Amino acid sequence: NLTCTGCGRIREYSTNLKDLLPLEDCLSAAQECNAPMVSICGGEPLIYPQIEALVQGLHEQSRIIYICTNAMFMRKKMREWMAVEYLKRPTYIEEKITALIAAGLMTEKDASAIQAGPKDPAKPTIGPSRWMYWNVHLDGLERTHDLIVEREGVFRECILAIKMAKELGYQVATNTT
């Protein structure tokens, strides 16, 4: 979803960027190698249509999960989790919504969407866990990062997503090339 200057994925695999490994193959590979930690990389793994089911399956295998992301969809994924949690723990989520709005990490429109509930309550979401990390890719400070990813404002979105994740109890790491 970005055209990062140094991304080998774009240059080296341009003919098969749309190829997706089926969910069952991803989970089977993790099971077969039996590594305690699985790093989900891309391109951008949050655009994988079954990312939530993949994370859920890896949790069920008792894996430590690193989702290596450029953070452009992190806040959306966290809001989806909040919408599902709102059905179970409305008071807790209302407190988080208030804190996130006060910190400038969420809009009133986002809050209303969460309070309306999930579009599909049966769809898995990516919630905070001591076994799952958002691994946010940052290529230096704002000017350098945005230059490398070839889009203005991406660094700022990364910082907002990291702050939101921390407020919600997610584990966060960064990866700087």
Z-matrix of the N, CA and C atoms (Angstrom, degrees):
N
C 1 1.453
C 2 1.528 1 112.03
N 3 1.326 2 117.78 1 -8.85
C 4 1.463 3 122.08 2 171.97
C 5 1.524 4 107.27 3 -123.29
N 6 1.314 5 116.48 4 167.60
C 7 1.467 6 120.34 5 179.17
C 8 1.523 7 109.32 6 -118.83
N 9 1.311 8 115.66 7 59.97
C 10 1.459 9 121.86 8 -175.65
C 11 1.532 10 110.93 9 -57.72
N 12 1.320 11 115.03 10 132.85
C 13 1.458 12 122.46 11 -176.93
C 14 1.521 13 112.75 12 -53.58
N 15 1.314 14 117.79 13 -43.70
C 16 1.462 15 121.06 14 -174.42
C 17 1.506 16 115.20 15 -93.01
N 18 1.320 17 118.91 16 6.99
C 19 1.462 18 120.99 17 -173.65
C 20 1.520 19 111.81 18 -76.67
N 21 1.311 20 116.60 19 111.30
C 22 1.453 21 121.70 20 176.49
C 23 1.517 22 111.74 21 -66.89
N 24 1.325 23 117.17 22 -27.22
C 25 1.468 24 121.48 23 -179.06
C 26 1.523 25 110.75 24 -58.55
N 27 1.313 26 117.10 25 -40.97
C 28 1.464 27 121.01 26 -178.18
C 29 1.524 28 110.34 27 -69.53
N 30 1.341 29 117.10 28 -45.65
C 31 1.466 30 120.88 29 -176.48
C 32 1.523 31 112.61 30 -75.81
N 33 1.321 32 116.54 31 -48.23
C 34 1.461 33 120.41 32 -170.82
C 35 1.527 34 113.66 33 -79.06
N 36 1.320 35 116.99 34 -26.89
C 37 1.459 36 119.67 35 -174.99
C 38 1.516 37 112.34 36 -120.47
N 39 1.314 38 116.83 37 28.70
C 40 1.466 39 120.40 38 -174.99
C 41 1.526 40 112.66 39 -58.95
N 42 1.319 41 118.47 40 -26.20
C 43 1.462 42 120.27 41 -178.09
C 44 1.528 43 112.87 42 -78.77
N 45 1.346 44 118.25 43 -19.26
C 46 1.460 45 118.74 44 -177.82
C 47 1.532 46 112.79 45 -130.58
N 48 1.332 47 117.05 46 30.56
C 49 1.463 48 120.37 47 179.53
C 50 1.529 49 112.42 48 -61.14
N 51 1.310 50 117.41 49 -25.69
C 52 1.467 51 120.69 50 -177.80
C 53 1.528 52 112.86 51 -86.42
N 54 1.336 53 117.75 52 -8.28
C 55 1.457 54 120.95 53 179.34
C 56 1.521 55 109.74 54 -68.44
N 57 1.312 56 116.48 55 132.46
C 58 1.457 57 121.98 56 179.27
C 59 1.522 58 109.60 57 -123.00
N 60 1.311 59 116.16 58 133.67
C 61 1.455 60 120.96 59 174.87
C 62 1.525 61 107.90 60 -74.51
N 63 1.326 62 118.21 61 129.47
C 64 1.462 63 119.69 62 178.71
C 65 1.536 64 111.18 63 -60.33
N 66 1.314 65 115.99 64 148.37
C 67 1.461 66 122.35 65 -178.61
C 68 1.527 67 111.63 66 -52.62
N 69 1.322 68 117.02 67 -44.43
C 70 1.457 69 121.17 68 -177.96
C 71 1.528 70 110.97 69 -61.02
N 72 1.340 71 116.85 70 -37.79
C 73 1.462 72 120.77 71 178.49
C 74 1.522 73 111.20 72 -68.22
N 75 1.322 74 116.69 73 -38.97
C 76 1.478 75 120.28 74 177.75
C 77 1.524 76 110.27 75 -61.25
N 78 1.324 77 116.08 76 -48.20
C 79 1.467 78 120.59 77 -178.14
C 80 1.529 79 111.41 78 -67.92
N 81 1.332 80 116.61 79 -37.07
C 82 1.468 81 120.16 80 177.74
C 83 1.522 82 111.16 81 -65.56
N 84 1.321 83 117.53 82 -39.29
C 85 1.465 84 121.03 83 178.68
C 86 1.524 85 110.37 84 -63.20
N 87 1.326 86 117.03 85 -42.11
C 88 1.471 87 120.37 86 178.20
C 89 1.525 88 110.29 87 -64.27
N 90 1.321 89 116.55 88 -41.62
C 91 1.466 90 121.24 89 179.54
C 92 1.525 91 110.69 90 -64.64
N 93 1.334 92 115.95 91 -44.24
C 94 1.465 93 120.37 92 -177.40
C 95 1.524 94 112.53 93 -65.54
N 96 1.310 95 117.86 94 -43.37
C 97 1.474 96 119.21 95 -177.61
C 98 1.524 97 111.49 96 -78.31
N 99 1.332 98 116.59 97 -24.73
C 100 1.459 99 123.51 98 175.71
C 101 1.534 100 113.45 99 56.39
N 102 1.328 101 116.88 100 31.02
C 103 1.463 102 120.60 101 175.84
C 104 1.528 103 108.79 102 -73.24
N 105 1.319 104 118.23 103 142.91
C 106 1.457 105 119.98 104 -178.99
C 107 1.532 106 113.37 105 -69.77
N 108 1.345 107 117.01 106 -23.83
C 109 1.451 108 120.94 107 -178.81
C 110 1.518 109 109.47 108 -126.66
N 111 1.334 110 115.31 109 137.56
C 112 1.458 111 120.82 110 178.59
C 113 1.521 112 107.90 111 -122.18
N 114 1.317 113 115.85 112 128.66
C 115 1.453 114 122.12 113 177.35
C 116 1.522 115 107.82 114 -102.74
N 117 1.320 116 115.98 115 119.69
C 118 1.463 117 121.06 116 179.51
C 119 1.517 118 107.35 117 -97.22
N 120 1.333 119 114.79 118 110.42
C 121 1.459 120 120.62 119 -176.30
C 122 1.517 121 109.90 120 -115.06
N 123 1.308 122 116.96 121 -170.60
C 124 1.451 123 120.89 122 -179.28
C 125 1.508 124 109.14 123 -150.01
N 126 1.228 125 116.63 124 -135.39
C 127 1.439 126 140.34 125 19.16
C 128 1.523 127 113.23 126 17.40
N 129 1.303 128 114.18 127 -135.42
C 130 1.460 129 122.74 128 -176.55
C 131 1.517 130 109.29 129 -113.20
N 132 1.340 131 118.98 130 107.75
C 133 1.460 132 121.26 131 -175.38
C 134 1.526 133 114.78 132 -66.67
N 135 1.321 134 118.31 133 -20.32
C 136 1.468 135 118.40 134 -179.12
C 137 1.523 136 112.96 135 -74.70
N 138 1.347 137 117.53 136 -6.05
C 139 1.462 138 118.81 137 173.12
C 140 1.533 139 111.65 138 -94.47
N 141 1.348 140 116.77 139 -3.56
C 142 1.466 141 120.83 140 174.80
C 143 1.530 142 107.43 141 -65.78
N 144 1.330 143 118.78 142 122.25
C 145 1.472 144 120.69 143 -173.32
C 146 1.528 145 114.70 144 -58.40
N 147 1.315 146 117.86 145 -24.33
C 148 1.459 147 120.52 146 -177.88
C 149 1.533 148 112.24 147 -112.85
N 150 1.326 149 117.55 148 29.48
C 151 1.457 150 120.31 149 -176.51
C 152 1.528 151 111.74 150 -60.29
N 153 1.314 152 117.53 151 -39.70
C 154 1.470 153 119.93 152 -179.65
C 155 1.522 154 111.22 153 -64.88
N 156 1.326 155 116.71 154 -43.02
C 157 1.467 156 120.71 155 178.37
C 158 1.533 157 110.59 156 -66.66
N 159 1.318 158 117.34 157 -35.45
C 160 1.462 159 120.96 158 177.06
C 161 1.531 160 110.19 159 -63.87
N 162 1.325 161 116.90 160 -47.32
C 163 1.464 162 120.60 161 178.91
C 164 1.528 163 109.76 162 -61.58
N 165 1.318 164 117.23 163 -43.85
C 166 1.468 165 121.23 164 178.69
C 167 1.537 166 110.32 165 -60.03
N 168 1.325 167 116.86 166 -45.24
C 169 1.466 168 120.88 167 179.72
C 170 1.520 169 112.60 168 -63.65
N 171 1.323 170 116.68 169 -38.23
C 172 1.466 171 120.20 170 178.06
C 173 1.527 172 111.02 171 -70.31
N 174 1.336 173 117.03 172 -35.36
C 175 1.468 174 120.00 173 173.40
C 176 1.529 175 109.87 174 -60.63
N 177 1.340 176 116.12 175 -44.09
C 178 1.462 177 120.78 176 -179.78
C 179 1.525 178 111.60 177 -63.20
N 180 1.338 179 117.66 178 -26.35
C 181 1.462 180 121.93 179 175.60
C 182 1.530 181 112.03 180 -86.21
N 183 1.318 182 117.15 181 3.81
C 184 1.479 183 123.75 182 -179.66
C 185 1.524 184 112.60 183 62.14
N 186 1.323 185 117.13 184 40.78
C 187 1.460 186 122.53 185 177.86
C 188 1.533 187 110.11 186 -93.51
N 189 1.315 188 116.80 187 151.75
C 190 1.454 189 123.13 188 165.24
C 191 1.519 190 104.89 189 -84.63
N 192 1.313 191 117.32 190 133.56
C 193 1.465 192 121.24 191 -172.08
C 194 1.522 193 110.24 192 -119.78
N 195 1.325 194 115.39 193 128.96
C 196 1.462 195 122.63 194 171.52
C 197 1.524 196 106.96 195 -113.02
N 198 1.316 197 117.05 196 120.21
C 199 1.457 198 120.23 197 174.40
C 200 1.526 199 106.67 198 -101.72
N 201 1.330 200 116.16 199 106.00
C 202 1.464 201 122.20 200 -177.65
C 203 1.531 202 108.38 201 -83.71
N 204 1.325 203 116.10 202 108.22
C 205 1.452 204 120.82 203 -169.75
C 206 1.518 205 112.61 204 -131.30
N 207 1.320 206 116.08 205 155.86
C 208 1.461 207 120.08 206 172.21
C 209 1.533 208 110.71 207 -87.99
N 210 1.323 209 116.88 208 1.11
C 211 1.470 210 125.96 209 173.13
C 212 1.520 211 115.49 210 75.76
N 213 1.307 212 118.47 211 2.65
C 214 1.470 213 119.61 212 -177.11
C 215 1.526 214 112.62 213 -66.41
N 216 1.329 215 118.24 214 -23.32
C 217 1.470 216 121.06 215 -179.88
C 218 1.524 217 112.74 216 -116.34
N 219 1.314 218 117.31 217 5.10
C 220 1.474 219 120.61 218 -177.08
C 221 1.518 220 112.70 219 -60.08
N 222 1.330 221 116.83 220 -49.64
C 223 1.476 222 118.57 221 -177.09
C 224 1.530 223 111.01 222 -63.57
N 225 1.323 224 117.37 223 -35.81
C 226 1.469 225 120.92 224 176.06
C 227 1.528 226 110.31 225 -61.53
N 228 1.326 227 116.79 226 -46.25
C 229 1.470 228 120.56 227 -179.69
C 230 1.529 229 110.97 228 -64.46
N 231 1.324 230 117.30 229 -37.00
C 232 1.467 231 119.97 230 178.41
C 233 1.525 232 111.11 231 -70.07
N 234 1.332 233 117.29 232 -36.25
C 235 1.478 234 119.80 233 175.86
C 236 1.532 235 110.79 234 -65.62
N 237 1.327 236 117.10 235 -36.40
C 238 1.469 237 120.02 236 176.63
C 239 1.526 238 109.93 237 -62.05
N 240 1.328 239 117.23 238 -42.70
C 241 1.463 240 120.59 239 176.53
C 242 1.529 241 110.38 240 -62.02
N 243 1.323 242 116.89 241 -43.64
C 244 1.465 243 121.04 242 -179.54
C 245 1.535 244 111.41 243 -61.32
N 246 1.326 245 117.40 244 -37.90
C 247 1.466 246 121.09 245 179.83
C 248 1.527 247 110.95 246 -62.83
N 249 1.327 248 116.68 247 -41.29
C 250 1.474 249 120.54 248 177.74
C 251 1.526 250 109.70 249 -68.43
N 252 1.322 251 116.71 250 -43.97
C 253 1.470 252 120.97 251 -179.99
C 254 1.522 253 111.87 252 -64.88
N 255 1.315 254 116.55 253 -29.30
C 256 1.460 255 121.10 254 179.80
C 257 1.529 256 111.17 255 -58.61
N 258 1.327 257 116.09 256 -34.20
C 259 1.468 258 120.58 257 177.89
C 260 1.522 259 111.71 258 -66.40
N 261 1.332 260 117.25 259 -30.99
C 262 1.468 261 122.57 260 -176.30
C 263 1.522 262 112.64 261 -94.43
N 264 1.345 263 115.87 262 -40.19
C 265 1.469 264 121.03 263 -173.83
C 266 1.529 265 110.46 264 -135.59
N 267 1.326 266 116.92 265 68.80
C 268 1.470 267 118.85 266 -175.29
C 269 1.530 268 113.89 267 -60.49
N 270 1.317 269 118.20 268 -38.88
C 271 1.464 270 120.34 269 -178.39
C 272 1.530 271 110.73 270 -64.03
N 273 1.316 272 116.88 271 -44.95
C 274 1.462 273 121.73 272 178.83
C 275 1.529 274 110.77 273 -60.90
N 276 1.320 275 116.68 274 -47.19
C 277 1.465 276 120.54 275 -177.87
C 278 1.526 277 110.34 276 -68.02
N 279 1.317 278 118.67 277 -36.96
C 280 1.473 279 120.81 278 175.94
C 281 1.528 280 110.47 279 -60.13
N 282 1.340 281 116.89 280 -41.08
C 283 1.471 282 120.15 281 177.01
C 284 1.525 283 110.81 282 -61.82
N 285 1.314 284 116.27 283 -41.89
C 286 1.468 285 120.32 284 179.08
C 287 1.531 286 110.59 285 -66.89
N 288 1.316 287 117.02 286 -41.59
C 289 1.464 288 120.77 287 178.61
C 290 1.533 289 109.65 288 -59.18
N 291 1.318 290 116.75 289 -46.19
C 292 1.463 291 121.24 290 179.78
C 293 1.525 292 110.54 291 -59.00
N 294 1.330 293 116.92 292 -46.12
C 295 1.468 294 121.17 293 179.91
C 296 1.530 295 111.08 294 -64.67
N 297 1.329 296 117.21 295 -41.09
C 298 1.463 297 120.77 296 -177.82
C 299 1.528 298 111.36 297 -69.01
N 300 1.319 299 117.51 298 -38.85
C 301 1.468 300 120.60 299 176.79
C 302 1.527 301 109.59 300 -65.27
N 303 1.322 302 116.55 301 -44.82
C 304 1.471 303 121.06 302 -179.81
C 305 1.529 304 111.34 303 -60.89
N 306 1.319 305 116.78 304 -33.46
C 307 1.465 306 121.27 305 -179.47
C 308 1.533 307 112.57 306 -85.89
N 309 1.321 308 117.82 307 -0.97
C 310 1.458 309 121.13 308 -179.05
C 311 1.517 310 113.83 309 74.58
N 312 1.327 311 116.08 310 23.16
C 313 1.464 312 120.76 311 -177.38
C 314 1.522 313 113.25 312 -101.25
N 315 1.329 314 115.82 313 -3.84
C 316 1.458 315 121.31 314 -178.98
C 317 1.524 316 107.72 315 -152.97
N 318 1.323 317 116.19 316 148.70
C 319 1.460 318 121.34 317 176.90
C 320 1.524 319 110.15 318 -98.71
N 321 1.307 320 115.66 319 166.10
C 322 1.469 321 121.12 320 175.09
C 323 1.532 322 110.05 321 -61.18
N 324 1.329 323 116.14 322 -36.40
C 325 1.470 324 120.56 323 177.99
C 326 1.529 325 110.59 324 -62.77
N 327 1.336 326 117.36 325 -43.30
C 328 1.461 327 121.68 326 176.24
C 329 1.524 328 110.28 327 -59.84
N 330 1.340 329 115.92 328 -43.49
C 331 1.469 330 121.15 329 -179.44
C 332 1.519 331 110.73 330 -61.27
N 333 1.318 332 116.91 331 -43.45
C 334 1.476 333 120.66 332 179.20
C 335 1.519 334 111.66 333 -62.07
N 336 1.329 335 116.44 334 -39.45
C 337 1.473 336 120.66 335 178.63
C 338 1.528 337 110.72 336 -64.45
N 339 1.327 338 116.61 337 -40.25
C 340 1.464 339 120.35 338 177.51
C 341 1.514 340 110.31 339 -64.21
N 342 1.325 341 117.03 340 -45.57
C 343 1.460 342 122.34 341 -178.04
C 344 1.526 343 112.06 342 -66.49
N 345 1.335 344 117.05 343 -24.09
C 346 1.470 345 120.88 344 176.94
C 347 1.522 346 111.61 345 -73.45
N 348 1.322 347 116.65 346 -15.41
C 349 1.460 348 120.67 347 178.57
C 350 1.511 349 112.04 348 94.96
N 351 1.331 350 116.51 349 169.02
C 352 1.470 351 121.12 350 -177.19
C 353 1.520 352 111.96 351 -71.93
N 354 1.320 353 115.53 352 151.12
C 355 1.465 354 120.83 353 175.66
C 356 1.518 355 110.25 354 -65.60
N 357 1.340 356 115.73 355 -38.93
C 358 1.461 357 122.06 356 179.07
C 359 1.529 358 108.57 357 -135.54
N 360 1.332 359 117.83 358 96.30
C 361 1.467 360 120.42 359 -176.17
C 362 1.528 361 114.16 360 -61.38
N 363 1.332 362 117.38 361 -20.47
C 364 1.461 363 120.56 362 -178.80
C 365 1.527 364 112.37 363 -83.02
N 366 1.320 365 117.26 364 -17.49
C 367 1.470 366 120.61 365 -178.44
C 368 1.531 367 109.42 366 -71.85
N 369 1.341 368 117.25 367 132.22
C 370 1.465 369 118.62 368 177.68
C 371 1.526 370 110.90 369 -65.02
N 372 1.320 371 115.94 370 156.64
C 373 1.456 372 122.15 371 176.74
C 374 1.527 373 108.51 372 -128.19
N 375 1.310 374 115.61 373 171.35
C 376 1.461 375 120.96 374 179.26
C 377 1.519 376 107.88 375 -104.75
N 378 1.326 377 115.50 376 101.49
C 379 1.457 378 120.88 377 -178.81
C 380 1.510 379 111.87 378 -100.64
N 381 1.329 380 115.78 379 167.28
C 382 1.465 381 119.16 380 177.79
C 383 1.521 382 111.55 381 -64.06
N 384 1.309 383 114.99 382 143.66
C 385 1.454 384 121.53 383 179.32
C 386 1.518 385 107.60 384 -157.40
N 387 1.312 386 116.06 385 147.65
C 388 1.465 387 117.70 386 175.69
C 389 1.527 388 111.37 387 -71.30
N 390 1.329 389 116.87 388 -6.52
C 391 1.468 390 121.55 389 -178.27
C 392 1.524 391 112.68 390 -107.81
N 393 1.341 392 117.56 391 4.66
C 394 1.458 393 120.55 392 -179.68
C 395 1.521 394 109.06 393 -129.50
N 396 1.339 395 116.05 394 134.61
C 397 1.457 396 122.72 395 -179.98
C 398 1.516 397 110.48 396 -123.63
N 399 1.322 398 115.75 397 135.34
C 400 1.453 399 120.18 398 163.38
C 401 1.527 400 104.45 399 -80.65
N 402 1.313 401 118.91 400 120.51
C 403 1.455 402 123.26 401 177.03
C 404 1.528 403 106.70 402 -107.65
N 405 1.334 404 115.81 403 97.65
C 406 1.463 405 121.91 404 -171.91
C 407 1.527 406 109.96 405 -88.88
N 408 1.322 407 114.67 406 127.47
C 409 1.462 408 120.72 407 179.84
C 410 1.529 409 109.80 408 -82.05
N 411 1.315 410 116.41 409 121.30
C 412 1.466 411 122.81 410 176.62
C 413 1.519 412 109.15 411 -128.85
N 414 1.310 413 116.52 412 122.45
C 415 1.466 414 121.20 413 178.51
C 416 1.523 415 110.22 414 -99.84
N 417 1.309 416 116.42 415 65.13
C 418 1.457 417 120.14 416 178.92
C 419 1.514 418 111.90 417 89.50
N 420 1.336 419 115.78 418 -161.14
C 421 1.454 420 120.63 419 -179.38
C 422 1.526 421 110.76 420 -81.49
N 423 1.324 422 116.67 421 -179.87
C 424 1.461 423 122.62 422 -167.03
C 425 1.530 424 115.02 423 -50.63
N 426 1.303 425 117.93 424 -55.35
C 427 1.466 426 120.64 425 -175.65
C 428 1.524 427 110.99 426 -59.70
N 429 1.327 428 116.76 427 -48.16
C 430 1.466 429 121.80 428 -178.85
C 431 1.524 430 110.92 429 -64.58
N 432 1.325 431 115.82 430 -47.55
C 433 1.464 432 120.11 431 -177.90
C 434 1.528 433 111.18 432 -59.12
N 435 1.338 434 116.28 433 -51.25
C 436 1.463 435 119.51 434 -177.54
C 437 1.526 436 112.10 435 -64.51
N 438 1.324 437 116.89 436 -31.64
C 439 1.460 438 120.86 437 175.93
C 440 1.525 439 110.30 438 -65.77
N 441 1.322 440 116.77 439 -44.01
C 442 1.465 441 121.30 440 -177.88
C 443 1.528 442 112.13 441 -69.02
N 444 1.332 443 117.31 442 -38.61
C 445 1.468 444 118.93 443 -179.65
C 446 1.532 445 111.83 444 -85.60
N 447 1.323 446 115.59 445 -3.07
C 448 1.461 447 122.96 446 174.75
C 449 1.528 448 113.34 447 61.83
N 450 1.346 449 115.45 448 34.59
C 451 1.465 450 119.75 449 175.19
C 452 1.526 451 109.43 450 -155.33
N 453 1.298 452 115.30 451 127.12
C 454 1.454 453 120.79 452 178.83
C 455 1.532 454 110.44 453 -72.15
N 456 1.328 455 115.92 454 140.75
C 457 1.456 456 121.26 455 176.12
C 458 1.516 457 115.07 456 95.64
N 459 1.320 458 118.14 457 -7.57
C 460 1.459 459 120.82 458 -177.61
C 461 1.530 460 110.84 459 -68.99
N 462 1.326 461 117.19 460 -41.95
C 463 1.468 462 119.89 461 178.35
C 464 1.531 463 109.81 462 -57.60
N 465 1.314 464 116.42 463 -45.89
C 466 1.469 465 120.47 464 -179.74
C 467 1.531 466 110.85 465 -60.43
N 468 1.327 467 117.34 466 -41.48
C 469 1.465 468 120.64 467 178.01
C 470 1.522 469 110.80 468 -63.79
N 471 1.334 470 117.25 469 -39.15
C 472 1.468 471 121.21 470 176.70
C 473 1.529 472 110.54 471 -57.86
N 474 1.314 473 116.29 472 -47.59
C 475 1.459 474 121.30 473 -178.07
C 476 1.525 475 110.53 474 -64.20
N 477 1.328 476 117.03 475 -43.67
C 478 1.467 477 120.23 476 177.86
C 479 1.531 478 111.09 477 -61.81
N 480 1.330 479 116.45 478 -42.45
C 481 1.469 480 120.63 479 -179.75
C 482 1.529 481 111.17 480 -65.20
N 483 1.328 482 116.72 481 -40.95
C 484 1.469 483 120.27 482 178.46
C 485 1.522 484 109.81 483 -63.42
N 486 1.313 485 117.49 484 -44.95
C 487 1.470 486 121.05 485 179.87
C 488 1.532 487 111.01 486 -62.76
N 489 1.324 488 116.95 487 -42.01
C 490 1.467 489 120.70 488 178.58
C 491 1.525 490 110.09 489 -64.00
N 492 1.315 491 116.45 490 -44.61
C 493 1.461 492 120.77 491 -179.54
C 494 1.527 493 110.83 492 -59.01
N 495 1.320 494 116.24 493 -45.06
C 496 1.464 495 119.92 494 179.57
C 497 1.528 496 111.09 495 -63.02
N 498 1.330 497 116.89 496 -41.25
C 499 1.477 498 120.88 497 178.64
C 500 1.531 499 111.16 498 -61.33
N 501 1.318 500 116.69 499 -33.96
C 502 1.467 501 121.28 500 -177.57
C 503 1.520 502 113.63 501 -89.11
N 504 1.328 503 118.14 502 -3.53
C 505 1.464 504 120.45 503 176.28
C 506 1.513 505 115.50 504 93.99
N 507 1.316 506 118.17 505 12.32
C 508 1.465 507 120.77 506 176.81
C 509 1.520 508 109.80 507 -76.79
N 510 1.322 509 116.37 508 154.78
C 511 1.452 510 123.31 509 170.02
C 512 1.534 511 106.84 510 -82.69
N 513 1.321 512 117.08 511 138.22
C 514 1.455 513 120.29 512 -178.39
C 515 1.525 514 109.74 513 -134.04
N 516 1.317 515 115.18 514 136.67
C 517 1.458 516 122.50 515 173.06
C 518 1.524 517 106.81 516 -131.12
N 519 1.316 518 116.75 517 164.79
C 520 1.451 519 119.59 518 174.10
C 521 1.513 520 109.05 519 -125.77
N 522 1.320 521 115.14 520 157.19
C 523 1.456 522 122.88 521 178.12
C 524 1.519 523 106.21 522 -131.14
N 525 1.311 524 116.64 523 116.87
C 526 1.452 525 120.59 524 -179.84
C 527 1.519 526 108.90 525 -117.70
N 528 1.327 527 115.50 526 125.16
C 529 1.457 528 121.55 527 178.27
C 530 1.514 529 108.91 528 -93.90
